[in-house]
Amino acid sequence: MNRLFAEAFGTFALVLAGTGAITINDVSGGTITHVGIALTFGLVVTAMIYAVGDVSGAHLNPAVTLGLWAARRFSGRSVPAYIGSQLAGAFAASLVLKGLFPEHATLGATLPSQSAGQALVVEFLLTLLLMYVILNVTAGGRESGLIAGGAIGAVVALEALFAGPISGASMNPARSIAPAVVSGQLQHLWVYLAGPVAGAMAAVAACRCTRPSGCCCFTETSSSCGSVTE
């Protein structure tokens, strides 16, 4: 249960800070700015990796959980519980923001600025890059220390900086589902489910093509593809 609470709390912090920055930027007349929002997402991801990474792995993202499962670094039996915890944390954060800013229309929900198809491709590519970095910086002995948290948080901030104005740079179904449901902005939610999940799966294939054999078969107890820990 401590692992599930860690995932819920970490995702709560991510959604509260990230979508909170968007919401507060809107109600304050743009004082946070687009750059500030991007940095907020990157910094909160980094902070939560350092805070709960040694407890739950700090997935904080259903697409990442599914990607790690596809890479055989995470047990399939734990996937539903992890995703449920991430969604619970995300919804808790969106409900807090709804209570604080009841008149805000979107609560930081991700919406395409142009076409849904364009946003879908952008979300696919962003999550592909994010998951590729995650798989590489958490491979073998590089899993601990400053490398993983700093690199992953930097990628989140980078992608939010350049792609946020197009798709919202979600890369995370939980981050998109909660504010969309709480605010009632459901019209393009499918983009932020299909794009990130497909991108995470593509990243597993890319990692297997660029790293030594067995890279995406790593587990806590074995380097064999046939053994996956809980």
ZADRENRO-756957 format. One record per residue: residue in one letter; x, y, z of N, C-alpha, C in turn. Coordinates in steps of 0.05 Angstrom, whole numbers, padded with zeros to 5 digits, always signed. Atoms other than C-alpha are relative to their C-alpha. Example, Ala and Ser with C-alpha at 12.3 -4.5 7.8 and 13.67 -1.06 7.14 Angstrom:
<sites>
A+00018-00024+00000+00246-00090+00156+00018+00024+00000
S-00016-00024-00001+00273-00021+00143-00015+00022+00014
</sites>
This chain:
<sites>
M+00016-00024+00000+00000+00000+00000+00017+00025+00000
N-00017-00024+00001+00058+00048+00011+00008+00008-00028
R-00007-00006+00027+00077+00042-00062-00024+00014-00014
L+00024-00012+00013+00005+00058-00084-00005+00028+00011
F+00003-00027-00010+00001+00117-00037+00020+00019-00011
A-00021-00017+00011+00067+00143-00063-00007+00008-00029
E+00008-00007+00027+00041+00140-00135-00023+00020+00001
A+00022-00018-00001-00024+00174-00115+00009+00028+00009
F-00010-00026-00010+00012+00229-00076+00017+00014-00021
G-00017-00012+00020+00064+00240-00130-00016+00011-00023
T+00017-00010+00022+00010+00246-00184-00017+00023+00009
F+00015-00022-00011-00031+00291-00139+00017+00026-00002
A-00017-00023+00001+00029+00338-00133+00005+00010-00028
L-00004-00007+00028+00042+00336-00208-00023+00015-00011
V+00024-00013+00012-00029+00354-00227-00007+00026+00015
L+00005-00024-00015-00038+00404-00171+00018+00023-00008
A-00019-00020+00007+00025+00442-00188-00002+00008-00030
G+00000-00005+00029+00022+00435-00264-00025+00013-00010
T+00025-00012+00009-00051+00447-00278-00008+00024+00017
G+00004-00024-00017-00053+00495-00219+00014+00024-00012
A-00015-00022+00012+00000+00537-00254-00015+00011-00024
I+00016-00009+00023-00043+00539-00317-00024+00016+00009
T+00024-00014-00010-00105+00558-00278+00006+00027+00012
I-00007-00025-00013-00071+00611-00236+00010+00020-00020
N-00009-00018+00021-00038+00639-00298-00024+00013-00014
D+00024-00011+00013-00107+00648-00329-00014+00020+00017
V+00015-00018-00017-00139+00680-00269+00016+00025+00009
S-00017-00023-00009-00080+00726-00254+00010+00017-00023
G-00007-00016+00023-00074+00754-00324+00027-00006-00012
G-00024+00009+00013-00014+00714-00347+00026+00005+00015
T-00024-00006-00015+00034+00728-00291+00020-00023+00001
I-00019+00023-00001+00064+00658-00291+00014-00004-00026
T-00010+00002+00028+00074+00656-00367+00003-00029-00009
H-00003+00026+00011+00082+00597-00413+00026-00013+00009
V-00026+00011-00009+00155+00588-00393-00003-00009+00029
G+00004+00008-00028+00135+00587-00320-00016-00025+00004
I+00016+00024-00001+00083+00534-00332+00017-00024-00007
A-00017+00022+00008+00132+00490-00369+00020-00007+00022
L-00019+00006-00021+00184+00497-00314-00014-00012+00025
T+00015+00012-00023+00131+00481-00261-00004-00029-00004
F+00003+00029+00006+00116+00415-00295+00026-00015+00003
G-00026+00014-00002+00189+00397-00301+00010-00001+00028
L-00010+00000-00028+00207+00417-00230-00016-00018+00018
V+00015+00017-00018+00149+00381-00197+00005-00030-00007
V-00007+00028+00006+00165+00317-00236+00027-00008+00012
T-00027+00006-00012+00238+00321-00214-00003-00003+00030
A+00003+00002-00029+00218+00334-00142-00014-00026+00009
M+00014+00024-00007+00170+00276-00140+00016-00026-00005
I-00017+00023+00005+00220+00228-00171+00020-00003+00024
Y-00018+00001-00023+00269+00246-00115-00015-00008+00026
A+00015+00004-00025+00214+00243-00062-00010-00029+00002
V+00013+00027-00002+00180+00176-00079+00011-00020-00019
G-00012+00019+00019+00224+00144-00132+00009-00025+00012
D-00011+00024-00013+00255+00096-00083-00023-00016+00013
V+00023+00014-00011+00185+00076-00058-00015-00015-00022
S+00017+00011+00021+00144+00066-00121+00012+00000-00028
G-00011-00004+00027+00190+00083-00179-00009+00026-00012
A+00010-00026+00010+00152+00149-00188-00007-00001-00029
H+00010+00000+00028+00116+00131-00252-00016+00025-00005
L+00017-00024+00001+00063+00185-00240-00015+00003-00026
N+00010-00003+00027+00036+00170-00309-00008-00028-00010
P+00008+00026+00010-00006+00111-00336+00015-00009-00025
A-00015+00007+00024+00032+00114-00402+00027-00011+00007
V-00026+00009-00009+00098+00106-00366-00003-00028+00013
T+00005+00026-00012+00070+00048-00325-00003-00022-00022
L+00004+00019+00022+00047+00013-00389+00025-00004-00016
G-00025+00002+00015+00113+00028-00423+00020-00018+00015
L-00018+00017-00016+00153-00003-00366-00010-00029+00001
W+00010+00027+00002+00107-00063-00367+00007-00012-00027
A-00007+00010+00026+00118-00070-00442+00030-00006-00002
A-00029+00004-00001+00193-00065-00429+00008-00023+00019
R-00004+00022-00019+00186-00122-00378+00017+00009+00024
R-00013-00010-00025+00211-00078-00322-00020+00003+00022
F+00021-00004-00020+00145-00078-00285-00021-00022-00004
S+00019+00022+00001+00095-00133-00267-00027+00009-00010
G+00026-00005+00011+00031-00135-00306-00022-00001+00022
R+00020+00002-00022-00007-00154-00242-00001+00026+00016
S+00001-00025-00015+00012-00087-00212-00010+00024-00016
V+00007-00023+00017-00008-00044-00271-00027+00012+00007
P+00026-00012-00006-00083-00036-00254+00001+00016+00026
A-00001-00015-00025-00068-00015-00182+00016+00026-00003
Y-00015-00024+00004-00015+00034-00204-00016+00021-00015
I+00015-00019+00016-00059+00066-00256-00024+00011+00017
G+00022-00009-00018-00117+00069-00206+00010+00021+00020
S-00011-00019-00019-00072+00104-00156+00006+00027-00013
Q-00006-00025+00015-00048+00154-00208-00025+00016-00006
L+00025-00014+00006-00119+00170-00228-00012+00012+00025
A+00010-00010-00025-00140+00178-00156+00014+00026+00008
G-00015-00023-00007-00084+00227-00143-00007+00024-00018
A+00007-00021+00020-00100+00266-00207-00027+00012+00005
F+00027-00010-00005-00174+00271-00191-00001+00016+00026
A+00000-00015-00025-00160+00294-00120+00011+00028-00005
A-00012-00026+00006-00116+00350-00147-00020+00018-00016
S+00019-00016+00016-00168+00372-00199-00024+00009+00017
L+00022-00008-00018-00223+00372-00146+00008+00022+00019
V-00010-00022-00017-00180+00416-00101+00000+00026-00016
L+00000-00024+00017-00170+00465-00159-00028+00009-00007
K+00028-00007+00005-00245+00462-00174-00011+00015+00024
G+00009-00014-00024-00258+00482-00102+00011+00028+00002
L-00013-00026-00002-00208+00539-00106-00008+00020-00022
F+00006-00017+00023-00227+00565-00175-00025-00011-00014
P+00024+00012+00011-00299+00543-00187-00010+00011-00027
E+00010-00012+00025-00310+00591-00245+00019-00005-00024
H-00018+00004+00022-00250+00569-00286-00011-00022-00019
A+00013+00017+00019-00272+00535-00350+00013-00027-00004
T-00014+00025+00008-00218+00482-00361+00016-00013+00023
L-00017+00011-00022-00177+00474-00296+00026-00012-00010
G-00025+00010+00011-00116+00463-00339-00002-00024-00018
A+00004+00023+00018-00146+00410-00384+00015+00004-00026
T-00015-00002+00025-00106+00394-00447-00020+00000-00023
L+00017-00003+00023-00140+00417-00511+00017+00007-00024
P-00015-00008+00024-00114+00420-00583-00004+00029-00007
S+00003-00028+00009-00100+00490-00607-00009+00001-00029
Q+00008+00001+00028-00112+00469-00679-00016-00026-00004
S+00016+00024+00005-00134+00400-00704+00006-00022+00020
A-00004+00022-00017-00143+00338-00662+00022-00019-00011
G-00020+00018+00012-00101+00298-00711+00029+00011+00005
Q-00027-00011-00005-00042+00346-00704+00007-00004+00029
A-00006+00004-00028-00047+00342-00628+00006-00029+00006
L-00005+00029-00005-00049+00266-00631+00028-00007-00008
V-00028+00006+00009+00016+00263-00671+00020+00013+00019
V-00018-00013-00018+00049+00314-00625+00002-00016+00027
E+00000+00015-00026+00028+00275-00562+00015-00027-00003
F-00015+00024+00006+00054+00211-00594+00030+00004+00001
L-00028-00005+00002+00121+00241-00609+00012+00009+00027
L-00009-00009-00026+00128+00276-00542+00004-00023+00019
T-00002+00022-00019+00114+00213-00503+00021-00020-00009
L-00022+00017+00010+00160+00173-00548+00027+00010+00010
L-00025-00011-00009+00217+00220-00531+00003-00003+00031
L-00001+00001-00030+00199+00222-00456+00006-00029+00009
M-00003+00028-00008+00193+00146-00450+00027-00011-00008
Y-00027+00009+00009+00257+00135-00489+00021+00010+00020
V-00019-00010-00020+00295+00179-00440-00003-00015+00026
I+00004+00015-00025+00263+00144-00381+00013-00027-00001
L-00011+00026+00002+00282+00076-00406+00031+00000+00000
N-00029-00001+00001+00354+00097-00419+00013+00009+00026
V-00013-00010-00024+00368+00136-00356-00005-00018+00024
T+00006+00018-00023+00338+00081-00312+00010-00028-00007
A-00011+00026+00008+00377+00024-00346+00023-00007+00018
G-00023+00011-00015+00421-00017-00300+00009+00018+00022
G-00011-00015-00023+00467+00021-00253-00005+00029-00001
R+00005-00029+00002+00446+00090-00278-00027+00007+00012
E+00028-00005-00009+00378+00083-00244-00001+00019+00023
S+00002-00017-00024+00396+00120-00180+00015+00026-00004
G-00015-00025+00000+00423+00189-00165-00014+00022-00015
L+00011-00023+00013+00414+00255-00199-00007-00003-00029
I+00003+00002+00029+00415+00230-00270-00030-00004-00008
A+00027+00006+00008+00345+00201-00274-00019+00023+00005
G+00019-00021-00006+00306+00254-00238+00005+00026-00015
G-00006-00024+00015+00342+00312-00270-00006-00002-00029
A+00005+00003+00028+00339+00284-00340-00029-00002-00007
I+00029+00003+00006+00266+00264-00337-00015+00027+00004
G+00013-00025-00005+00244+00330-00307+00008+00020-00022
A-00008-00018+00021+00285+00368-00359-00015-00006-00026
V+00014+00007+00024+00252+00330-00416-00029+00010+00001
V+00028-00009-00004+00182+00345-00388-00001+00031-00005
A+00000-00029+00003+00199+00420-00383+00006+00008-00029
L-00007-00006+00027+00232+00421-00452-00024-00004-00019
E+00022+00006+00018+00173+00388-00486-00024+00018+00004
A+00022-00019-00006+00123+00433-00450+00007+00027-00012
L-00008-00026+00010+00163+00493-00472-00006+00003-00030
F+00003-00004+00029+00161+00479-00547-00026-00010-00011
A+00024+00012+00011+00098+00438-00555-00025+00006+00015
G+00024-00007-00015+00052+00463-00501-00021+00016-00015
P+00020-00016+00014+00019+00515-00546-00015-00016-00021
I+00014+00016+00021+00000+00460-00596-00020-00020+00012
S+00017+00021-00010-00027+00403-00555-00004+00001+00030
G+00000-00001-00029-00017+00422-00482+00023-00016+00012
A-00023+00016-00009+00042+00374-00478-00006-00017+00024
S+00008+00017-00022+00007+00324-00434+00019-00022+00006
M-00017+00024-00003+00045+00260-00445-00009-00019+00022
N+00008+00014-00025+00004+00233-00387-00031-00001+00001
P+00029+00003-00001-00067+00205-00390-00013+00010+00026
A+00012-00008-00025-00080+00217-00316-00001+00030+00003
R-00001-00029-00001-00058+00290-00321-00022+00012-00018
S+00020-00011+00018-00108+00299-00378-00029-00009+00008
I+00026+00010-00007-00166+00256-00354-00013+00016+00022
A+00013-00012-00024-00177+00288-00286-00011+00028-00005
P+00011-00026+00005-00183+00361-00306-00022+00000-00022
A+00021+00002+00020-00223+00342-00368-00027-00008+00011
V+00025+00010-00012-00274+00303-00328-00012+00020+00020
V+00010-00019-00021-00279+00353-00270-00010+00025-00013
S+00009-00024+00013-00286+00412-00318-00021-00005-00022
G+00019+00007+00021-00330+00375-00369+00011+00004-00028
Q-00012-00004+00026-00280+00386-00426+00008-00027-00012
L-00005+00028+00008-00286+00316-00456+00003-00004-00030
Q+00003+00003+00029-00289+00330-00530+00025-00011-00014
H-00024+00010+00013-00216+00314-00546+00016-00018+00018
L-00015+00016-00020-00198+00269-00488+00013-00024-00012
W-00011+00024+00013-00186+00210-00534+00029+00004-00010
V-00027-00007+00010-00125+00246-00563+00021-00005+00022
Y-00019+00001-00022-00092+00246-00494+00001-00027+00014
L-00002+00028-00008-00105+00173-00483+00016-00016-00021
A-00012+00016+00022-00085+00144-00551+00029+00009-00005
G-00026-00010+00007-00025+00189-00565+00022-00008+00020
P-00021+00008-00019+00015+00179-00500+00004-00030+00002
V-00003+00029-00003+00001+00104-00495+00015-00011-00025
A-00014+00010+00024+00022+00092-00568+00029+00010+00000
G-00028-00010-00001+00084+00136-00558+00017-00015+00019
A-00015+00016-00020+00105+00098-00496+00008-00027-00011
M-00006+00026+00011+00100+00032-00533+00021+00002-00022
A-00020-00004+00021+00139+00059-00592+00028+00004+00012
A-00026-00006-00013+00194+00082-00544+00013-00026+00009
V-00011+00026-00008+00203+00010-00519+00014-00012-00024
A-00013+00011+00024+00217-00013-00590+00025+00016-00007
A-00024-00016+00006+00265+00045-00601+00023-00006+00019
C-00020+00006-00020+00302+00029-00537+00013-00027-00007
R-00011+00026+00007+00310-00043-00558+00018+00000-00025
C-00016-00003+00024+00339-00020-00624+00027+00013+00004
T-00023-00016-00004+00391+00025-00594+00018-00008+00024
R-00016+00009-00023+00415-00009-00531+00006-00030-00002
P-00008+00029+00002+00448-00077-00519-00024-00018+00005
S+00021+00020-00004+00406-00140-00520-00006-00004+00029
G+00008+00003-00027+00367-00148-00456-00006+00025+00015
C+00004-00025-00013+00361-00074-00441-00028+00002+00011
C+00028-00002-00008+00285-00076-00437-00010-00026+00011
C+00008+00024-00015+00285-00141-00399+00010+00002+00029
F-00011-00003-00026+00316-00112-00336-00021-00001+00022
T+00017+00001-00024+00283-00128-00269+00018+00003+00024
E-00014-00003-00024+00302-00119-00197+00016-00025+00008
T-00012+00025-00009+00321-00192-00190+00013-00015-00022
S-00010+00016+00022+00339-00216-00259+00003+00016-00025
S-00002-00012+00027+00363-00194-00328-00014-00017-00021
S+00013+00017+00019+00322-00248-00360-00027+00011-00008
C+00025-00010+00009+00263-00229-00403-00024-00015+00012
G+00022+00016-00011+00222-00284-00371-00006+00005+00029
S+00004-00005-00029+00226-00256-00300-00007+00029+00005
V+00009-00027-00006+00187-00196-00277-00007+00002+00030
T+00006-00003-00028+00183-00171-00205-00027+00012+00004
E+00026-00013-00007+00120-00147-00170+00002+00030-00002
</sites>
